[in-house]
Amino acid sequence: MGRISGSVLIGLGGILLWYTGGQSGETALVNLGIGSILLGLVVFPPMPGWGHVSRDALELAVEPGCTFLSNLVRDLELKGKAVVIPPYENLPEGGIFIPASEEFHVPLGGKLGEGTVLVTGTRQETGLLISPVPGRGGSLSTLTKT
């Protein structure tokens, strides 16, 4: 959109106003043409805000996923704080582990893997594994598939 607007302003300013003002000797048209060219050069490159998601649109896109996850945590009675697990051998895309108790340790051994969702074991090892993390290559819809 910015490139089209900038091109129109440059074309309008350069061809019509500046040239016409120069031919007819009217300074006001020449000034208007030069101003239009400069404005077109400013508008032509994409603005920094273009291509970014607005805050309202982001909230609308993320809110269903947050609601789903908070309901899941509440229904499974998970009490611990979420822990981000960076990518490693068993989880190449990393993940988020939400433990069932406040005192826990993350079982990085053989219990965590790509296909694992619920991690069971002792109370300190039980929790929910979300992998891949929503927004990183996968989507939240992969969590709801059965």
Sequence and secondary structure as in RCSB ss.txt:
>XXXX:A:sequence
MGRISGSVLIGLGGILLWYTGGQSGETALVNLGIGSILLGLVVFPPMPGWGHVSRDALELAVEPGCTFLSNLVRD
LELKGKAVVIPPYENLPEGGIFIPASEEFHVPLGGKLGEGTVLVTGTRQETGLLISPVPGRGGSLSTLTKT
>XXXX:A:secstr
 HHHHHHHHHHIIIIIIIHHHHHHT HHHHHHHHHHHHHHHHHSS  TTTTS  HHHHHHHHHHHHHHHHHHHHH
TT  S  EEE   SS TT EEEEESSSS    TTTT  TT  EE SSTTT EEEE S TTSSS THHHH  
